Amino acid sequence: MSTTTIERWDIFEIELRGPASGNPFVGVSLSAEFTHKHRTVEADGFYDGDGVYRIRFMPDTLGEWRYITRSDASELNGHSGRFECVEPSRYNHGPVSVHDTYHFAYADGTPYYSIGTTCYAWTHQGDVLEAQTLATLRDAPFNKLRMCVFPKHYTFNTNEPEHYPFERKANGQWDFTRFNPAFFRHFELCVGQLRDLGIEADLILFHPYDRWGFAKMDRESDERYLRYVVARLAAYRNVWWSMANEYDLMLHDKPMAAWDRFFQVVQECDPYQHLRSIHNWVTLDGFSWTNFYDHAKPWVTHCSVQNAHLELVRVWREQYRKPVVVDECCYEGNIPNGWGNITAQEMVRRFWDGVVRCGYVGHGETYLHPDDVLWWSKGGTLHGQSAPRLAFLRRILEESSTRGLEPIGEITNTHLPSAGRRGRYYLTYFGWRQPSQVTFYLPNDERHHADVIDTWEMTVSPIEGTFRGEFTVTLPTKPYMAIRLQRV
């Protein structure tokens, strides 16, 4: 008898037929135990409509796995089988997790440098626009995409989605006890398409921009929704969980204790412990925050921050001792809103500033469009100039062999921070504060090659010779330059 084979970190799925009467979304429990040698992992199943039930599992260990299903419905209980987990294909590096406290890496050890973007509602725009978004992403530098599960209602985004996450009652009201499988099948298709492009799907589970009532469900409905989403999507290796976009705009209906509980539900239900975060709205008032979520809590894996002050990256990094991702530092664009009209030069500057402060930064684009197709919300095509420069930055990071930049402190006469790995790699960025000359102060026993990096023109210009101890480098008389030192 032939044995089913599944790549490591791919999806093994069990499909079963079972009860279709009543309300199987709440009336039937289903899970499976997956065992490899002495280790057992339990994964929850879900009802997919029309009498079909599914259980999905992402194996993380090579070799034979056996499974047996558990259910309070006799038709679903006690099904058993086996499969063989085999080596992953070339571009399958597994899920991303925290590495070395402040950074990320794939499960196979490959470093992951987050260069993300935001397309909040791209999965709710119909096949033509969604295909265009995927085509754009195929040639873009982004390896993470922030996206909402629920549809969104906001400026430049007022269209109705093609599918809704819940069924309606006879009176037209939503039935929060009955999910719409067509909605979730489409959504998970999009998540899989991102996976196949090598893009992490940073899934926003709640948000306040809503006209349908999904942001104001009761606690029982909220938790049922979370369990269903995790059961359907956790086996996708590219999933990250974001409890909310701008949770602090929802505190009237969902106080801080509710967000704690949401984290806990996701953590309890996810067999693979994907990355978990929460994203703020509140703006900076001096250096104090009101209602800023405590990212030191154990269920938070990394900071997902909205702020334009990139100099705070190192503050949060040391305060929480976790990776810091400034997922929203304002958007490149020309809309009237202050958060959506920075220049491409400023977007690139903020990326580099965040990187040398040892964090990660997210992109977004909000150029006016006659049909309101703005990348930040609906996707489509990119119109700005920052994306190729971010591809250049990503290449610089991936070539660094540092597995993540660490704070170096002030090693120049400019008093600007440098990052890298002490003794072997240094990166200093000057932004708009461009000196004509920079003096470095390094140990005499370190000898380095030096490169001048033009972060806007995307060029790397080696400086002749090698350098050690105290030395001075002359820079072009233009902004947005960096210097890279690599030990000989």
N, C-alpha and C positions, 0 to 999 in steps of 0.2 A: 504494500500500500504506500503511495507517495505521501511525503510529508510536506505540509505547507511551510514555506520559508518566508520570513519577514526580516527586512533590514533592521539592524540596531537603530533605535530611535524613530522607527517608522510606526505605522498604525496597524495593529491586528484587530479585526472587528468580528464579533459574533453577532449574527442576525438570527432572531427567533420569532416564531409566530405565537401570539398569545391573546389574552382577553381584549376585545375591542368594545365591549358594552360598558355602560356606566362612564366613569371618568378615569381611564388608566393613568393619567398624569399624576393623580393623587391617590388612586385606589390600589396601585400595584407597586411593590418594592422589588428591585432587581439589582443584583451585583454579581461579580465573579471573583473567585480567588485564583490568582495566577502564581504558579510555584516553579521556581528554578532551584534545584537541589534543596538546600535547607531554608530558602528564603521565599516568603509568600507576600504578594502585593494584592490588595483588594481594590477593585475599580467598580464604581457605580454604573449601572445601565440607565437607559432612558427610553421612553416611549416615543416612537417616530411616526405615529399615526397609522391608520388602516390596519391595525392589528400587528404591526411590526415593532419589535423591540431590538435595541442594539446595546452592545457593551464594547467599548473601545479601550485598547491597551497599548501603551508605548513601551516595548521591552528595552531595557538598558544594559542587558548582559547577554553575551553570546552563549549559544547552546540551546538545549531543549527546555521548553516551558510547557507545563501542563496547566489546565484550567478546569474548574467546575463552577457552575452557576448556582446562585442562591436566590430564591424568590418565594414569596407567599402565595404565588399562583402555581399550581401543580404543573401546568404546561411549560413553565419557564424554569422550573427547579431541577437541578441535578444533571444538566447537560455538561458533558465533559469532552475533552479533546486535548490535542497537543500541537505544537508548531516548533520550528527550528528558527532561532534568531541568528542571522548571519551577518557578516561584515557589512558596514554601511558603504554606500556608493561614494564617489569622489566628493561631491558637494554636500553631503550629509554629515555635518559636524556635531549633531545633537543639539539639545537645548542650551541656552545661555544661562549661566548662573554667576553669582559673585565670586571673584577671584582675588586673592591677596588683599582682602578687606575693602579696598577702594575701587576695584576694577572688575571687569567681566571677562569671562572666557567661555567658549563652547565646551561641551562635555568631553570632547576628545582632546582638550587642552589647547586648542587654537585660540589665540587672543581675540577678543571682540572689542573693537573700538566703535562706540555708538556714534553714528552720524545719522540722526533721525529726522523725520519730517512729520507733518500733521495733515491728515485728510479726514476730518471728523466724520463726514457722512457719505463717503464715497461709495459705500456698499448699498446705498438707498437711491441711486440715480438711474437705474436701468442699464441694460446690457451694453448699449453703444458707448455711453460715457464711461462706464466701468472698464470696458475693454481699452478705451483710450488712456485711462489712468494707468492700467497695467503696462501698456506699451511705453508710456512715459517713464514709469518706474524701472522698466527693463534697461533703460539707458541712463538712469540717474544714479547718483552716488549713495543713495540712502539705504541703510541696512536695518532701519526700524521705522515703523509707521504707527502713529497714534490714531486710533479710530474708535468710534462709538458703536456699541452694540445697538442701542436704541436709536431711532431716527431723531433728527435734530430740527428745531424751529428757532431761527435766528435771522438777523440781517443777512441778506444775500442767500438765504436758504429757507424758503417758505414752501417748497413743493411737497406734495404728498409722496411718501415712499411707495414702492410697488408692492411691498409686503409689510404686514404688521406682526409684531411678536406674539400677539394673543388673538384668540377667537373672540367673536362678539356674542353676546346674549341675544335673546329674541327681541329685547327692548332696545338694542343697539349699543348698550354699554359693554365695556370690555369685561371678559371673564378671565380674571387673573389666575384662575385655576386650570385653564386650558391653553397650552402653548400652540402656536401655529407652526407646525413642522416645516412648511414651505419657506417661512422666513428664515428659520435656522439652517435649513439645507443650503439656501443661497448664501447665507453669511459664512458658513463653514467652507463652502466652495471658495469664497474670496480669501479666507484665511489660508487655505491650501495653495491658492495661486500665489500668494505672497511667499509662502514657504518655498515654493518651487523657484522663486526669484532670489532666494537667499535673504529675505526680508523678515525681520521679527515683527509680529503683530501685537502691538501694545494695546490691549483691548480695554476700553473705558466702559465700565459696567454701569455707571449711573452718571447723569449730568442734569443740570437745571433747565436747559433750553428745550422746553417741552410744551406742547399744547394738547397732548393726548391723555395725560394723566399718568404716564409711566414714572414720572419723578415723584409722584405723591402716593404710591402704593403703600399699603399697610405693611407692618414688619413681617407678618407671616408670608405675604406675597413676595416681598423683597427676598426673603431667604429661600423661598421655593424657586424663584427665578435664578438666584445664584447657584443653587445646587443643580438645576437643570443645565445651565450654561457650562458649569465645570464638567458635568458628566459628558456633555457633547463635545467639548473643545479641549479638554486637558491633554488628550493623547496627541494633539498637534505639537510638535517639538518647538515651533516658533512662537508659541503663545507667551505673552506677559500679561499679568492682571493689574489693571489700574482701577482702584475702587471707584474713582470718580474723576471727572474734570470739574474743577472749581467746586469742590464739596462744600466750601464755606458759604456759598450762596444757597445751600439747601439745609442749613442748620436748623431752621425753624421746623422743618418736617423730619429731619434726620439729624439728631444731636450727636455730639462726639461719641457717646456710648454706642450709638448705632453703627458708626464707622468702625469702631473697635470690633463690634460683632460681625460686620461684613468681612473684615480681614480674617477673623477666626473661622467663619464658615468656609471661606475659600481655602484657607490653610488646611482645615480638617478634611475637605472633600477632594483635594488635589493630590493624587498619589505621587506626583512627580515634583511637587514643590517648585512650580514655576515662580519667576520673579513677581513680587507684589509691591505696589506703590499706591500713592494717592496724590492728587494734584490740586494745588491751591489757586484761589483767585486773589486773595487779599494783597494789597500793595504795601510796600515798605513804608514805615513811618519811623524815620531815624534808623535805629538798629533794633527796634522792638516790633514784635508781631502780635496781632490779635487773632485768636482762633487758628493759629498755625499748628498743624497736626504734629504731635510728638513723634518724630521719625526714629527715636531711640527705641520705640516699642518693638518687641521681639518679632512680631509678624511682618514688620516692614523690612524689605530686603534692600531698598535703595531709596534715595530722595528723588522725587520728580517735582521740580520746582518751576513756578512761573515768576520770573523776575528779570529785570534788565540790568541789575547791578552784579556783573560777573565777578567783581572783587570779593563778593561774599561766598564764593564757591569754597574757598579754603576754610572759612568760618564754619560752614555747615559740615564740611568734610571732617574736621576735627571734633566738632560738637557731637555728631552722630556716629562717626567712625564707620561710615558706609559710603558706597559710590554716590556721587552727586551728578544728576542729570538735569540741567536747566532746559526742560523740554519746551519752554516757551519764553523767549527773550525778546518778544515783539516779532512782527512779521515784515518781510520785505514786500513792499507794495505801495499803493497810492490811494487807498480809501481814506475817508476823512478821519476815521478813528485813530487816535494816537498810537494804539497798539498795532496798527496795521499799515504804517506808512514810513518805515525806515528804508534807507537806501540799501542796495546790494552791498556797497562798500561797508556799511555799518553792520549788516548781517554777518559778513565774513570777519570783520574785526571782532565781533562778539564771540564768534566761534573760537578764534585764535586766543582771545583773552581768557575764555573759559578753559581751554585746553592747557595753557601754560599755568593756570591755577589748579590744574590736576583734576578737572571735572570733564563733563561731556555736555554738549549743547545741541538743541533741536532747532530745525528750520521750519519755516512756514512762509507761504506766499499769498498775498492778497491784492493782486492787481485788478482794477475795475474791469468788468466784462459786460458786453451788451446783454448777455443772457444770464448774468449773475453766476457764471461758472468760475468761481474762485477756488484755486487749488486747496487752500486751507480747509475748505469745507467739502466741496464736491469733487475735487480732483480735476481730471482733464489733462491739460498740458501746462508746462511751466513756461512763464513769460519773462522771468527775471534773469539776472546775471550771476547770482551767487552759486547756483548748483555746480557748475564746473570748477569753481574755486574750492568748494567743499570736497569735491572728488580729489582735488590736488592735496588738500589737507589730509584726507583719509589715507592717501598714498604715503604721505610723509609719516603718518603715525604707524602704518603697517610696515614700513621699511625700518622703523626705529629699533626693532628687536628688543624693546624695553618691557613688553607685556604690561604697559601702563606707566604713565609719567608720574613721578613723585616730586614733592616740593624740594627744591635745592636751596632756596633762599636768595639773597642778593649776592651775585658774583660779579656785578659790573658797577661802574660808577654812575649808572642811571637810576639806581634804587628800584628798578623793576624786578618782579619775581622771575626766576627761571625754574624750569622743570626738567626732569630727565631721570637719570640714574647716576648718582654721584660716582665719579671716577671713570665713567665710560661714555656718557651721553648727556649733552646739555642743549636745551632749547630756550632761547630768549626772544620775546616778541615785543616790538616797540609801538605798534599801532599808529595812532596819529602823533604820538610824542617822539618824533623822529630826530635823534641826534645825528650829527655828521660823523662823529667818531665815538666809539665805545671802548672803554678799557675793561678788560677782564682780569680777575684775580683768582687764579687756580694754583693748585700745588705744583711745585717744580718737577715732581716725578711723574706727572701726567703729560703726555704729548698727544695733541689732537690735530686732526684735519678740521678746517673751518669752511663753512658754506654760508653765503648770503642768500636768503630766500625772499623773493618778491612774492608775497602772498596774493597779490592781485593779478600780476602778470603771469603768475604760476611758473616762475623760473627758479632754478637752483644754480648759483654761480660759485664754484669752488674758488677759494683764495689760495694763491700759490704758497707752498711751504707748509710747515707744521708749527704748532704753537704750544707753549707751556708757561706756567708761572704768571707773571704780569705781562700783558700784551695789549695792543690797541688795534682795532679794526675800523677801517673807514667805510662808511655806508653811503649809498646813493642819496641824493637830496630829494627824496620822495617818501611819502608815508607808507605804512603797512608792510614794513620789512621785518624779517626775523633772522637770527643767526643760529646756526646749528653747529655744534662741536661734537665730533666723534673720535673716540680714542684710537690711536694708531695701534 
